[in-house]
Amino acid sequence: MKIVISLIPVLLFLGLLLFFDSFRLINRWVLIICLLWGVVAASLSLVGNTLLASSFSLSFDILSRYVAPFTEEILKMLILIFLISRHRIGFAIDAAIYGFAVGSGFAFTENLIYLLQLGSEQSNLWIWISRGVGTAVMHGGASAIAGVILVNRLTDSRNLFQPLLLAVVIAYLIHALYNAFLISPLFSALVVIIIVPVMLVIVFRMGERNLKRWLDVNMDAEVGLLLMINHGKFSKTRAGAYLLSIKDHFPKEVVVDMYCFMTLYLELSVKAKSLLLLKENDLPLPMDPHIMDKLHELDQLRKQIGKSGILALRPVLRMNRSDLWALSILKPD
């Protein structure tokens, strides 16, 4: 009974979040990696916090209230930063789910360790309820909120420090306030299981609205530009006039590669957005046997035109983190 109460609720909550993912944004392998990283982060935290306590003679209260929330939230956040940098997270919805998965793996491991160490000594069922529901949802919720802050702040920004600082501070405060025992553990658990789900529901609603707006605006623009290119009318557009104005600043072969990159990027970007719309409506997804070749070709063209070429194309192509993330969903699971 203790095992079920202390380990299962958070995984059920994660399953509920996946159920609300109407756009099917989640990659199952990335989700598994996040869960496993939570296990690793919990293990590293146990070792690190133990070393800190012995090295600096920290009391349990000081460690749990002030030190552990910082080390644990930083460790949990590392995988989210990596995934965002690799364009595997694009919106608040998937950031929240992946973040909650990290917290779920962390809480699962932490509760398992706690169960193995104190299971025979601690017979109060309410303690296991507070750990299984309150502590677990707190870990998942703190990481989910940190993920949402990171992806929202980094979408159009290259400055990592400010979004990272804000995410760490918010996650730390959630964790530290919970560990401070300002109210009874059971009441703290009750507060957490009310507030965290409400916050995540708000994130999901806002995230879906932003995602739909992004799809509508970007897809219309990209389809229009691609049609102009395919019909030989690109030079008459403002984007075409812009590229003509900068062609003398690059070697001829680079200009050709830039044009090829732009055409292929638009084709793949429209295809990715079409897949999202099909997923939302539970329609069958068309299979493109050459998709990996096209993605590889796009990478090769990106390398050939270099950073200056990519910067020159930014006024023409939307290539923020959300757009680059969209390309990742074209890869087979």
N, C-alpha and C positions, 0 to 999 in steps of 0.2 A: 504493500500500500504506500509506504514512504517513497519508494522508487517512482511509482506512477504519479503521485502528487507533486513530487519535486522535479521531475524530469520531463513529463509529457506536456503540460499546459503550454509552454512556450513554443513547442513544435506545432501544436494545434493552431496557435495564433499565427505562426508563419504560414501555415496552410491556408488560413483565412485570407491573409494578404495576397497570396498567389491567386486565390479565387477572384479577387477584385481586379486583377491585372487584365483588363478587357482588351488591351492591345497586344497581349502575349509578348511583352518586352523581355521576359526573363529567359536567359540561356541556362539550361539545366546544369551544364558543366561549370559555369561561372558560379551558380548558386551552390554547388557542391564544394567548390574551392572556398567560397566565403564561409560555409559551415565548418570546413576543416581548418581554415585559418582561425576561426573562433576557438577551436580546440587548442591549436598551437599557442595562440595569444594567452589563453588561460593558463597553460602550462608554463609559459615564459613568465607570466605575471607572478605565479606562485614562487618560482625560483628567484626572480628579481626582488619581489617584495620581502621575501625571507632574508635575502642578502642585505637589503637596505636596513631592515629592522635590526639585524645582528651587528652590522657595521656602525650604525649610528645610535644604537641602543634605544630604538623607538618603541614606545608603548603600543599596545594593540589599538587603543583609541586614536592616537596620532596617526598611526599607519592607515587604519581603515577610513578615517574621516578626511585626511588631507593628502596622503601620499598615494595610496592605492588607486583612488579615482583618477589621478593624473596618469600614472604609468599604464593602467589598464585601458583607459580610453585612447591613449596614444597608440598602444599596440593594436587595438582593434581597428583603429583608423587607417593604419598603414596599407592594408589591402584595398581600401576604398580609394585612397590616393593613387595607388598603382593602377587600378581599373579605370579611373577617370583619365589618367595620363595616357592610357592605351586605348582610349575612346571606346571602352566597353560599358560605360554608363553614360547615358545621354540626358535623362530627365529625372525629375523628382520622384516619379513612381518607381522606377527601377533602382534608384539610389536608396529609397526607403526600404525596399524589399531586400536588396543585397546587404544593406546596413543591419537590418533586423536579423538576417541570416547569420551575420558575423556575431551579433550579440547572442543569438540562440545557441550557436556552437560554444561560445564562451560560457554562458550560463549553464548549459548542459554539463560541461566539464567541471565547472566550479561546484555545482550542486552534487555531482558525482563524487568529487573529492571530499566535500563536506559530509556526504552520506557515508563514505567509507571510513572517515576519521571519527565521526561523532554519532553515526547511526545507532549504535548500541547504547550510547549514553543518553541521547536526546529522544525521549519518547513522546514529547508534546507534539501532537499532530498539527496544531496551529502554526508551529515554527516551520514545519515542512510546507504547509500551505503558503505561508508568507514568502518562503524561498522559491517554491515552485511557480508561484504566480507573480508576486511582487518583485522579488529580486531579478527573476528571469526576464520579465517584461521591462523592467528598468534597464537592464543591459541591452536588450534588443531595441528599446525605444531610444536610448541615448545614442546608439550607433546609427540608427535610422535617421534621426534628426541631424546628426553630424554629416551623414552622407548627403542629405537634402541641401544643407547649407553649402557644402563643398561644391556640388554639381551646379547649383544655382549661381553661386558667386564666381565660379570658374568658367561658365559657359562663354562669356565674351571677354574674359580677362586672362592675362598671362601672368599676373602677379599672384603667386601662390601663398605668400606670407599672410596677407590679411584674411582671406577665406579660411586658411588653416587655423589661424589664431582664434577667429570667431567660433569655428566648429569645436575646437578644443575647449574653449571657455564654456560654451553652452553645455557640451557633453559632461564636462567636469562638474559644473554646477548641479546638473540633474543627479549625477552620481553621488557627489559629496553631500548634497542635501538629504538624499535618501539614506546615506550611511550615518548621518549625524544623529539619527534617532531622536529628532525633536518631538516626534509623536510615537506612539507604540508601533512596533514592527507590523502588526496586523493592520492597523489603520493606515500606515504608510503604504502597504501592499494594496489596500483598497483605493487609496488616492491614485496610485500609479496605474492600476488597471482601469480607472475611469479616464484619467487625463491623457495617457499615451494613446489609447485607441481613438479618442476624439481628435487629437492632433494629427494622427495618421490618416483619419478619414478626411480631414481638411486638406492635407497634403495630396491625397489621391484625387480629390475633386478638382483642386486647383491644377494639379499636374495633368489630368486628362484634358482640362479646358485649354491649357497652354499647348499641349501636344496637338490637339485638333487645330488650334489656331496656326501653329507652326506648319502643320501639314497643308492646310488650305492656302496659306500665303506663299510658302516656298514652292509647293508643287506647281501651282499656277504659273509662277514666274519661270521655273525651270522648264516646264513643258513648252511655254511660249518661246523661250530662247532656243530650245532644241529644235522646235519646228522651223524657226527662222534659219537656223544653220542647215537643216536638211533640205530646205527649199531654196538655198543659195541667197537668202536675203539678209544674212547676218550683218553684212557691212553697212546696211541701212539703219541698223539699230544703234542706240547710244553705246552699247557694249562693244559693237563692232567698230564704231568710230574711235572709241577709246583705245582698242587694241591696235588699230592702224596708226594712232598717234604715238605709240610707244615702240613700234616694231624696229625703228632705227636704233634703239638702245640695246638691242640684242642681236647676236649672230642669226643669220637666216635659218639655220637648222634648229636653233632653239625656238624661234618664232613658230616654226612648223610643229615642233613638239608641244609648244604651249597650246596651239590650236587643237591638236590631237588630244591633249590632256583635258582641255575644257569640254570637248565633245564627249569623250568617254566618261568623264566625271558626271556630266549632266545625265547621260544615259543611265549610269549606275545609281545615281541619286534618285531619279524618278522611279526606277525599278524598286529601290528600297522603300520609298514612301508608298508605292502601290502595294507592296507586301504588307506593310503595316495596316493599310485599309482593309486588305483581305483578311488579315488575322482578326481585326476588330469585329468583322462580320461573319467570322467562322466559315469563310469560303476556302475552297482548296487552293493551295499555293502552287503556282507553276514552277517546274524544275528547269533550270538552265544548266546544262552539262558543261558549259564553257565559262561559268561564272568565276571560277578560281583563276582561269587564264586571264580574264578581263581585269580582275583585281590585281593580279601580278603585273599585268601590262601598265595599269595605272600607277603602281609603285615605281616601276621602271621609268615611266615618263616623269614622275615627280622628281626622281633623282637626276634625270637628265636636264631638266630645266632649272634645277637648283632652287635655293631659298629665295633668291631675287626674282626668279620667274614666278614662284608661288605668290610672293608679295604683290607682284604686278597684276596677278589675276584676281586678287581679293576684291577689288571694286566690282568685278564682273560676277564672280562666283561666291556663293555663301559657303564658307568653309569654317564655321565655328565648331565648337566641340559637339554640339547636337547633330550637325550635318555630317561630321566625320564619324560619329557614333552610328548614324543610320547605315553607313556602308558596311559596318561590322555585322549587321543582321543578315546580309546576303550570304555570309559564309555558312556552309552546312554545319549543323550541330555535331 
